[in-house]
Amino acid sequence: MTFPATFEGFPRACGRPGIRNQLALLSPCGLTTPTTRKIAALLPQAVVISSPYGRGQLGADKQFHDQMFTSFCTHPNIGAAIVLAADSKMRLWLQDNVAASGRLAAGFSLQECGEDSEKLVASAVAVGREFLIELARAKQACCSVEDLILAVECGHSDATSGLAANPLAGELADSLIAAGGAVVIAETIEWLGTQDSLYNRCKSPQIAARLKKLFEARHQLALEAGRDLRIGNPGPQNHEGGITTLQEKSHGAISKGGTSQIAGVLAAGETVPGPGLHLMDTPTLSPESISSMVAGGAQLVLFTTGQGNPYGSAVAPTLKLTANPQTAIRLPHQIDFDGSDVFVGARSRQQALPDLSQLMIATCNGMETAAERLQECAEVISRLGPSI
């Protein structure tokens, strides 16, 4: 099939266009997270990006935390941001990043409000209402699918995931890549047992070498904690859904990335640099994995599930796809695309692909996903070390 060539998005002064034009409320420190939730209750159109940490972090952990917040506040889907910080230095650092990207920017800190959270709430809400008016005036424009980055995730997988849902997602990934777009998949230990096939798909020996290094680092991390990655995987939900071996689960997991060559291997949260298929080194839990891929620039997430999973990104609309007939019936308000007819053989993946592609473009054009309607959305930033 020919993938749709354009979508109606929001061009940015720098970087890729967005498929949403959101106001972000950023709380980079746990001290301001409760206050940020109060502001969000008064600005329900805004999205909240918060961390329970933000102070006392060191080294790589602090660097990753700051990198993720910088990426979120300048994400293509964000049109404006209000920083809610503990102190003026923290506020200025993020607010300046937002302003430099050409977005509407404001910020308030407890320090500058005399530690008065009610004063901070009143100030932020007043500015937020003005920002929402400005964002609502923005006009969508025709944008090329070459500017799209699709993150593909799987969670609570079962036999239908590896047999139908993930391969269908892979067909969409290949189709978008053929049209000039980019796709990213993550969760490194979900690829165990498939390493050799992945190495052979890398575009260069250097990419394969980096992928091997990341695999080895995850193994070492587990060994240092006294854990064998082969034990306990597949998990209980996977077994209940008919997945029997680690290799079976892994081959199903990587099928969601399609069959394209691997153009790049990225660290968690690293910016997707260009078109093609990219693998990102992340923990295996969906919230951390999805947030890292979104921080890498993905404007849209396709999340396949066997038994259901309500989680979605706060920044990037998250489409839910299942091929389990029982799940599609049991969770009609959670599932965006029912691929169970592919699983039972009523139609092929190639026959289902145009409908999934059109749903993806409709979402890019502004159609709400189930996770957006249900407000089951958040961002989760991984911890890499202890605080002091």
N, C-alpha and C positions, 0 to 999 in steps of 0.2 A: 504494500500500500504506500501511497504518498503521504508523508506526514504533513499536517497543516503547517504552512510556512510562516504564519504570523499570529500574534495575539495582541490584545489591547492592554497595554501596560502603562507604567508611570516612568518615563525617562528621568534619569538622574544627571546632575551636573557632572558627576564623575562615576564611573563604574557601570555595571549592568542595570537595566531597568527593573523595577519592581512589579510584582503582580498584586500587591496591596500597597496602600499609602497610609501606614499606621502611625499612631502616636505611641511611642514607647516611654514607659516610666521605668527608669533605671535605678535600682538600689544596689550599689556595689559593695554594700556592707550590711551585716546583720542588724546593726543599730537602727537603720532606717527602714527595714523591711516591714515592720508592723505599720509604720506611718504611710508607707507606699501603698499598702493594701487599703488603708482608709481613703487615700486619694483615688485609687482605682474604683472604689465603690461609688464615688461621685463623678467619675469619668469612665463609665462602663465601656465606651468604645476603645479605650486605650488597652495596650498589652503591657503586662508586668514582666520585667526581667530582673530577678533578684538573686542574691547570694546570702547565705547565713554567715559567711565568713568575711573576708576582705581586709582584715587586720591581723597582724601576727603571722602572716604567711611569708615564706622565704623562697629564694632560689627559683627552681623550675616551677614550683607550685604557684608562687606569686606571679611569675611571668605568664603562665597559662591563664590564670584568673583574669589578669589585666587584658591579655590578648583576646579572650572570649568576649569581655564586655566591650572592647573597642570594635570587634567584629559585629556584635549585635547592634550597637548604636549606629553603625554606618551600613547596615545590611540594606540591600536593594528594596526590601519591603517596608522599610522604615522611612517615613517622610518627615518626622519630627521627633525630638526626644527631650525629656525633662529629667535631669539628673538629681537624685535625692541622696545626698551624701552626709557622712558624719562631720566632715571638716571641709574647709575651703580648698585645700590642695587637691583632695580627692574629687571635689566638684569640678574645679577648673580643668583638671586633666581630661575628664570625659567630655565635659561641655565643649572644650576647644576642639576635640576630635570630631564631634558632631557638627559644629559650625564650619570647620575646615572642609567638610564633605558637601557643603552647600545646603544642608538641611536646617530646618527651624530648630533652634537650640535654646534651652534655658536651664537653669540649675539653682538649687537651694541647698543649704547645709544646716545642720543643727547648730554648728558653731556660729554661723552668721545670723541665725535666728534666736540666739541667746538660749539654745537648748530647748526652745519652746516648740514642741511638735505641732501644736494647734496652729501656730503662726505659719509654720512650714506648710501645713495642709492648705490653709487658706490661700497662701501665695501661689502654690503649685496649681491648685484648682482653677484660680483666676486665669493664669497663663494657659493652662491646658485647654480651657474652653475657647480661648482665642485661637490656639493652634488647631483645634478640631475644625473650627470654621474655615481656616485657611486650607487645611487638607481637603475639606469637602469641595472646595472650589477648583481643585486640581483636575485637569482634563486628561483622560487616557488618550494614548496615541498608539499608532500601529508600530509594533516592535517585532523584530525577527526572532524566530525560535532558536537561532544560533546563539542568542544571548541567554538562553535558559540553562539552568543547572538543576537537574532532578536528583534528589536523594532517594534511594530505595532501601527500605528497611523491612525486616520480618520479625514477628513476635508471636509468642504462644503458638508456635508452628505445630502442624500435624501432618499426616500423610498427604492431605490435599494440598498443603503448601508446596512440597517438593514436586508433586505430580502435576499440578495445574497452576496454582496462584503465582508462584515464583517464576516458572517458565513464561507465563503470560506477562509478568512484569519485565522479564528479560527481553521479550519481544518488543515491548514499548521502549526499553532502554536502547536496543539496537536501532529501532526506527528513529528515535530522537538523535542518536549519534550520527546516523546516516544523513540526517538533515542539518548537521553542523553543531548540534547542542552537546551538552556535557552531562554525564551521569556519575554519581559517586555512591559506592556501597562501603559498609564499615563492619565493625565487630570482628576483630582479627581472629579470635579463637574459634569463631564459627566457620572458619575455613580449614580447620585441622583435617588432615587426610587428603586434602586436595592441592597441597602445595606445589607438587610437580606440574600439575596441569596449569596452575596459575603462573608459575615461572615461565612456562613455555609460551604463554600468551603475552608476556611483556614485550613491549616494542624494542627494548634494548637490554643488553646485559646489565647495565647500570641500574635500570629500574628493577630487574629481577634480583639484583644483589641487595638493593634497599629493602625489598619485600622480605627476603630471607632474613635480613638483619632484624626486622621488626618482629617476625615470627619468633626468632631466637630470644629476643628481649622479653616477649610475653611469657615464653616457657621459663626463662630464668626468674622472672618475677614470681611465677607460681611456685617454682622449686624453692625459692627463698622463704616462701610462706608455708612450705611443707605440703603443697598440694600438687596432685597429678591431674593435669587438665583432661586426661582421658577418663577420669572417674567422675561420675555424677553428670555426665553429658553423653547422650541426651538426658534431659530432666524428666521428672514425673509427668508433667503435662504433655511433653513430647511423646513419652511412652504410651500414655492414655490415648493419644491421637494416632498411634500406629507407627511411629518412628522407632526403629529397633537398634540401629547402630550409629556411632559417631560419623562414619563415612557417609552413611545415608543422609543424615541430617546436614552435613557439610555440603554435599553435592547439591542438595535441594537449596541450601542457603545461597551458594554462589550462582545458581541459575537465575536469580533475580537480577544479576548484572548483565545478562545476555551473553553474547558470544564474541563481542568485539575485542580487539587487542587492548591490552592495558596500557594506557597512555601515561599514567603517573601513579606513584605511591606517595601518600601524604601522611604527615603526622596529624594527630587529633586537632581539629580546628584550623588546620592550614588552608589557605585560600586555594580553591580549585583554579589552576592557572590558565586553562584553555579547554578546547573541545575534547571529546573522547571519554573513555571509561577510566575512572580513577578509583583506587582502593585507599581507604583511610584507616589508619591504625587507631582503634578506639576500644574501650571496654565493651563487654558483650551485652550490657543492659540497654534496653531501647532508649530511655530518656537521655542518658549520656551520649549514646551513639548518634541519635538524631540531632541533639543540640550541637555536637561537634561538626556534623555535616552542614547544618544550617549556618553555623559560624563560618564555615568554609565558603559560603556564598549561595547555597542551594535556596532557590526561591520557592520550591515546591517539594513535598515529600509524598512518596507513594509507599504506604505501609501495608504489607500483606500479613494476614493473620489466619490461622486455622481455627482456633477456638474463641477468638475475639480478643480485642485489646483496645481500651478506650483512649489511650494516650495520644496526644498530638502536640506538635510544636506550637508555641505561642507566636512565633515570628513567621513561619512558613506554613501555609495551609497544608494539611495532612489528609490525603485521600486514603481511605481504608478499602482494601480489596480482600475478599475471601472467595475460596472455591469450595468451601464446606457447605453443603446444602442445609444442614441443621443449623449452622451458625447464621447463615443468611436469613433463615426463618426466625431464629431466636433473638437476633440482634438487628432488626431492620432499621432502627434509628442510628445505629453505630456504623453500619456498612454503607459505603458510597458506591461500590461496584460489586455486583454479584456475579462471580465467575463460575458458579457451581455447574452451569450447563457445560462448561469446558471439562470439568472433572467427570461428569457422567457421560460425556461423549456426544452430547446433543449438538455441539458445534466445536469447531477447531479453534486453536489459539489465533490463527490467522483470520478467522471469521469474527472473533471477539475483539481483535485489536483495534479496528476502526472506532468501535464504540468507546473503548478505553481511551484512545487518543483524543476523541472529541470531548470526553469528560475532562481530561487533563487540560485541554485548551479552554473549555468553559470555566474551569476553576481559575485558570490564569486570567481570564477576562472578568473575574469578580464573583462567580458563583460560590456560595458558601459550602464548605465541607461539613460533614456530620460533626467532626470534632469542634469546629468553630461554633456551630449551632448549640452544641451541648456544653460549650465552654470547658472542655476537657484538655486544656492547653497549658503548657509550661515550658520552661527551659531549665536544664540541669547541667551545671558545670562540674566536671570531675575534680576530685582532690588528688594531688600527686604527692602529698607529704603532710606531716603534722605542723600545727601552728606552734609558735613559741609565746 
